[in-house]
Amino acid sequence: MRYFAFLVSFLALLISQTLPAATLRMAFDSEPISLDPQEQLSESTLQFSHMVFDPLVRWTQDGKIEPRLATSWKQISPSTTRIYLRKNVHFHNGNLFSAKDVVYTIDRLKRSPDFRALFTSINSVTKVNEYTVDIHCNHPTPLLLNILTYVFPMDKKFYEGRDQIVKFGRTFASQHTSGTGPFIIKERDPGVRMVLVRNKDYWDTKSKGNVDKLILTPIRNDSTRLAALLSGDVDFIFPVSPVDIARAKEADNIQVITLPTSRLLLLQLNQKRRKEFRDIRVREAINLAINQPLIVKKILRGYARPAGQLSARSLLGYVDTIKPEYNLKKALQLMKEAGYPHGFRVSMMAPNNRYMDDEKVAQAVAAMLGRLHITVDLKTLPKAQYFQQYDARAADIMMLGWQSDTMDSDNLFEFLTACPDAKSGLGAYNASEYCVPGINSEITQANREMNLKKRTKILQNIETKVADSAAVVPLYWQDLTWAAKDNVGIKSIINEQNYPHLGDLVITPPKSN
């Protein structure tokens, strides 16, 4: 039996080693706005980071955390964790990776406008020796490893002195890279394509990945993107629009994979811009006038779950009793009581290539608000332009999607509902300009509480406060859907975070007809 097991393992290894190098042509709906892994906290930035850089640790498909550039760790005091680093790893330019790069990277993350809120619990990082660092937190931190999934060590020698972080700006870091990841950028034509080639000196020699060339093409239109896959012009696409899923499933030699996620789509009502939104009756009316189940059924074809709160069921803050409610009659009565029986006019912005059918969803929301006599001037923009407008809080209502960075409710609260604080980074994506007294201290408390039951109670209390104040309009938790040719092994490299581990992707020779 042992001999048989050995033989099977040996044959599997032999097959993986003899697979020919392959080219992957991938089409996606948008692209990273920058090559700087710390400029924008966004899905496309993190997807890119997993290609060109490497994290200290990363999520597995089953929701666990596995070592990458960090090989192991141990708690040496209630607030200090020792991290042991991988040896003999080189950056793409040949520089040797070591502890100094981890210290440098975390220090830089702590001053990044988008990332600093994630790292507020970390006080400092000190080098113990060339391959060991100590992370000193301000207090016991239950989510430290979750946070470290966002540390993609940068080459200190390469970047230092020219590492300014400017969102949407042209900086050295936004146009040059030196990572440790499986791929190296060979060609980049923004908006057209990006070509990456395999890092021949990649440290992960156990990876079975055989992609030696990666061609990434942004295709904004859902139908055009699917047509490119069906015609054979590309091998792997994301996303697949709900309206196209049936067509993709019917195609020969095409696989379609869908995963439910905790990724939330919501609307934010800017209370600073509009006095009407400062009235809780108006906010409640808007929440009641939007029919989330109908949006999920008619536009998303069931590939999402209607949301009445920020936390999905898989997160600690989820409260069973908080459900989405649609009641137009009650909403009209609330508008009348608030003094707006005839409604008012508002501006609204949404992306048109960032989230699943985002433009159609925004149009449906505008129509639903019209039944409240609220006239919506809707403007949709491509992702890159949209987020510049989002950062400027350029409309009364803004659309946003959020996947908890730490797979925990508190990340939703600290970015979306915390009172905005530029110094700490809390509320960095609170385009509602909403602020409930005491909420920031509860968020901080949850980030320190090590007792699971106590922590759950704190998070659920915050969730209830946000729902009771109708601060935002939760829409739904969306599914993720990918499609690829049958010989492209995407099933083992996709995940809920939507950071496909393309370095581990195996492409087998296509079946002959």
SVG drawing of the C-alpha trace seen along z (x, -y; Angstrom):
<svg xmlns="http://www.w3.org/2000/svg" viewBox="-49 -71 70 73">
<polyline fill="none" stroke="black" stroke-width="0.4" points="0.0,0.0 2.8,-2.4 4.5,-1.5 1.3,-2.2 0.8,-5.6 4.4,-6.5 4.0,-5.5 0.8,-7.6 2.6,-10.6 5.6,-10.1 3.5,-9.8 1.6,-13.0 4.8,-14.8 6.2,-13.6 3.1,-14.7 3.2,-18.1 6.9,-18.5 6.4,-17.5 3.5,-19.8 4.5,-22.2 4.8,-25.9 1.6,-27.7 0.3,-31.2 -2.8,-32.4 -4.9,-35.0 -7.2,-36.5 -10.0,-39.2 -11.4,-41.1 -13.7,-44.0 -11.1,-46.5 -7.5,-46.9 -5.3,-48.3 -5.0,-52.0 -1.4,-51.8 1.5,-49.5 2.0,-50.6 0.5,-47.9 -0.1,-50.4 -1.8,-53.2 -5.4,-52.0 -7.1,-49.4 -9.1,-47.7 -9.7,-44.3 -7.7,-44.9 -4.7,-46.2 -4.7,-43.1 -5.1,-40.8 -2.1,-42.5 -0.1,-42.3 -0.6,-38.5 0.9,-38.3 3.9,-40.5 4.5,-40.6 4.0,-38.0 2.2,-38.4 3.6,-37.4 0.6,-35.0 -2.4,-34.4 -5.9,-33.0 -6.6,-29.5 -9.8,-28.4 -11.2,-27.0 -10.7,-30.2 -7.5,-29.4 -4.2,-31.3 -1.1,-29.8 2.6,-30.9 4.2,-32.6 7.1,-35.0 6.5,-34.4 7.3,-30.8 6.0,-30.7 5.1,-32.9 4.7,-32.8 3.3,-35.0 6.1,-36.2 4.0,-38.5 0.3,-39.5 1.0,-42.3 4.1,-41.1 4.3,-38.5 7.6,-37.2 7.5,-36.5 10.1,-34.2 10.8,-34.9 11.6,-32.8 15.3,-32.7 16.9,-32.8 14.1,-34.9 15.1,-37.5 13.3,-40.5 12.9,-40.7 15.9,-43.0 18.1,-40.5 18.1,-42.2 17.8,-39.7 14.6,-39.8 15.2,-40.2 13.7,-41.6 14.5,-45.2 12.0,-45.0 9.2,-43.9 10.0,-46.7 10.0,-49.2 6.8,-47.9 4.7,-48.0 6.0,-51.5 4.9,-52.6 1.5,-50.9 1.0,-52.8 1.2,-56.1 -0.9,-55.0 -4.2,-56.9 -6.1,-53.8 -4.3,-51.1 -3.4,-52.9 -6.7,-52.1 -5.9,-48.4 -2.6,-48.9 -3.6,-51.2 -3.2,-48.4 0.5,-47.9 2.7,-50.3 6.0,-49.3 8.0,-46.5 11.6,-45.8 14.3,-43.7 15.5,-40.8 17.9,-39.5 18.1,-39.2 15.1,-36.8 13.1,-37.6 10.9,-40.6 8.9,-41.4 5.5,-43.1 4.6,-45.2 0.9,-46.0 -0.6,-48.7 -2.7,-46.0 -3.6,-42.3 -4.9,-42.1 -7.2,-39.2 -6.9,-39.8 -3.1,-40.3 -2.6,-37.4 -5.6,-38.6 -4.0,-42.0 -0.7,-40.5 -2.4,-39.1 -2.1,-42.7 1.7,-43.0 3.3,-42.5 7.0,-43.2 8.5,-45.9 12.1,-46.2 13.5,-48.9 16.7,-49.4 14.7,-49.8 11.9,-52.1 13.2,-54.1 13.6,-57.8 11.2,-57.7 8.2,-56.0 5.7,-58.9 2.1,-57.6 -0.2,-59.8 -3.6,-58.4 -4.2,-58.6 -0.8,-60.3 2.3,-59.5 4.9,-58.5 7.9,-56.2 6.1,-53.4 3.0,-53.7 5.0,-53.0 7.9,-50.7 7.9,-47.4 10.4,-45.1 8.5,-42.3 9.2,-38.7 6.1,-37.3 5.6,-34.6 5.3,-37.1 7.4,-40.1 5.8,-42.9 7.1,-42.9 4.7,-45.3 2.0,-47.6 -0.4,-49.7 -3.0,-51.0 -6.5,-50.3 -5.3,-48.0 -3.3,-45.1 -0.6,-44.0 1.9,-41.3 3.7,-39.4 6.3,-36.6 7.2,-33.9 9.8,-34.8 12.4,-32.1 13.9,-32.5 10.6,-32.3 11.1,-30.8 8.1,-28.6 9.5,-25.6 6.7,-23.4 4.1,-25.2 2.7,-23.2 1.9,-26.3 3.0,-26.2 1.9,-29.6 5.0,-31.3 3.3,-34.1 0.2,-36.0 -1.7,-38.4 -4.3,-40.5 -6.8,-42.4 -9.5,-44.7 -12.9,-44.2 -15.5,-46.4 -18.6,-45.0 -19.9,-41.7 -21.1,-40.3 -18.0,-41.2 -15.9,-39.6 -17.9,-36.3 -17.7,-36.4 -13.9,-36.6 -13.9,-33.4 -16.4,-31.5 -14.5,-32.5 -11.2,-31.3 -9.5,-34.7 -9.0,-34.4 -8.8,-31.5 -10.2,-32.8 -12.7,-35.7 -14.1,-37.5 -16.8,-38.4 -19.6,-36.6 -22.7,-38.7 -25.8,-36.8 -27.6,-37.3 -24.7,-35.4 -24.2,-32.6 -26.7,-30.2 -25.1,-30.9 -21.7,-30.2 -22.8,-26.9 -24.3,-25.7 -21.0,-26.2 -18.8,-23.3 -15.4,-23.0 -16.2,-25.9 -16.4,-25.7 -18.3,-28.1 -17.7,-28.4 -19.8,-30.5 -19.0,-31.1 -21.2,-32.9 -19.3,-35.6 -19.6,-38.2 -18.9,-40.9 -21.5,-43.7 -22.9,-46.3 -24.3,-49.4 -25.4,-53.0 -24.1,-55.8 -26.2,-58.9 -24.0,-62.0 -25.3,-63.8 -22.7,-66.6 -23.9,-67.5 -27.6,-67.1 -29.6,-68.3 -32.4,-66.0 -30.2,-63.0 -29.6,-64.2 -33.3,-63.3 -33.5,-59.7 -37.1,-59.5 -35.7,-60.3 -32.9,-57.7 -35.5,-55.1 -37.8,-56.0 -35.0,-55.5 -34.1,-52.1 -37.8,-51.1 -38.3,-52.2 -35.5,-50.0 -36.6,-46.5 -33.4,-44.4 -35.1,-41.0 -36.4,-42.3 -33.0,-43.6 -31.4,-40.2 -34.1,-38.3 -34.6,-40.4 -31.1,-41.9 -28.7,-39.5 -30.8,-36.4 -30.4,-35.1 -26.6,-35.3 -26.6,-37.3 -28.5,-37.5 -30.6,-40.5 -28.9,-42.4 -30.4,-44.4 -27.2,-44.9 -23.4,-45.1 -22.3,-41.8 -23.0,-38.7 -24.0,-35.5 -20.5,-34.2 -19.2,-37.2 -19.3,-37.7 -21.4,-40.9 -24.3,-39.3 -27.7,-39.8 -30.4,-37.3 -33.3,-39.8 -32.1,-42.5 -33.6,-41.8 -34.1,-43.9 -37.6,-45.4 -39.5,-46.8 -42.6,-49.0 -43.3,-51.8 -46.5,-52.9 -44.5,-53.4 -41.7,-55.1 -44.1,-57.7 -45.6,-58.3 -42.1,-58.9 -41.3,-61.4 -44.5,-63.2 -43.7,-63.3 -40.3,-64.7 -41.7,-67.5 -40.9,-66.2 -44.2,-64.8 -43.1,-66.0 -39.6,-64.7 -36.4,-66.5 -33.7,-66.2 -30.3,-64.4 -27.2,-63.5 -26.0,-59.9 -22.8,-58.3 -22.0,-54.7 -19.3,-52.7 -20.2,-51.0 -17.4,-48.3 -16.6,-47.6 -19.3,-45.4 -21.6,-42.8 -24.1,-44.7 -23.4,-47.8 -24.9,-50.2 -28.1,-48.3 -28.5,-48.1 -27.9,-51.9 -30.6,-52.5 -33.0,-50.3 -32.3,-52.2 -32.9,-55.5 -36.3,-54.2 -37.3,-53.0 -36.4,-56.3 -38.5,-58.0 -41.5,-56.3 -40.7,-58.4 -40.7,-61.5 -36.9,-61.7 -35.5,-62.7 -32.1,-61.1 -29.5,-62.6 -27.5,-59.4 -24.0,-59.5 -22.1,-56.2 -18.3,-56.2 -15.6,-53.6 -13.9,-52.4 -10.7,-54.6 -12.7,-57.8 -15.4,-56.8 -13.1,-56.3 -11.5,-59.7 -15.0,-61.2 -15.8,-58.9 -12.8,-60.2 -14.0,-63.7 -17.5,-62.8 -18.7,-64.3 -22.4,-63.2 -25.1,-63.0 -25.5,-59.2 -22.5,-57.0 -22.3,-53.3 -19.7,-51.1 -18.8,-47.4 -16.8,-46.1 -15.3,-42.7 -14.1,-42.7 -10.3,-42.9 -9.9,-40.8 -13.0,-38.5 -14.4,-40.2 -17.3,-42.6 -15.1,-45.2 -13.3,-45.9 -16.7,-46.9 -17.4,-49.2 -13.9,-50.8 -13.9,-51.8 -17.6,-52.4 -19.3,-53.7 -16.6,-55.0 -16.5,-58.7 -14.0,-59.9 -10.5,-60.5 -7.7,-61.3 -5.0,-60.7 -6.1,-57.1 -7.6,-56.3 -10.9,-55.3 -13.9,-56.1 -11.7,-56.3 -14.6,-55.0 -17.4,-56.6 -19.0,-58.7 -22.1,-59.1 -20.1,-61.4 -22.0,-59.6 -21.0,-59.7 -22.6,-58.1 -21.1,-59.2 -19.1,-56.4 -19.0,-54.2 -15.2,-54.7 -14.5,-53.6 -16.6,-50.4 -14.8,-49.6 -11.5,-50.1 -12.7,-47.9 -13.7,-45.1 -10.2,-45.2 -8.7,-44.6 -11.1,-42.0 -9.7,-38.5 -12.7,-36.8 -14.8,-35.5 -18.2,-35.8 -17.5,-39.3 -16.2,-40.4 -19.2,-39.0 -21.5,-41.0 -19.6,-44.2 -19.8,-43.7 -23.5,-42.8 -24.1,-45.9 -22.4,-48.1 -24.3,-46.4 -27.6,-47.1 -26.7,-50.8 -25.9,-51.2 -29.2,-49.5 -31.2,-51.5 -29.8,-54.8 -30.4,-53.8 -27.0,-55.2 -26.4,-53.4 -28.5,-51.3 -27.3,-47.7 -28.3,-46.1 -26.9,-42.6 -24.0,-40.2 -23.0,-39.2 -21.7,-35.9 -18.5,-35.7 -18.6,-33.9 -15.6,-32.9 -15.5,-31.1 -12.6,-29.4 -11.7,-26.8 -12.0,-23.3 -8.2,-22.8 -7.5,-25.8 -7.5,-24.6 -9.2,-27.6 -11.1,-25.5 -8.1,-25.2 -6.9,-28.8 -10.0,-31.0 -11.3,-32.1 -13.9,-34.3 -11.5,-37.2 -11.2,-37.0 -7.4,-37.0 -6.8,-34.1 -3.4,-32.5 -2.4,-32.6 1.2,-31.6 -0.2,-28.1 -2.5,-27.8 -2.1,-24.6 -3.1,-24.6 -3.2,-21.2 -3.0,-20.6 -6.4,-21.0 -8.3,-17.8 -8.1,-17.0 -11.4,-16.9"/>
</svg>
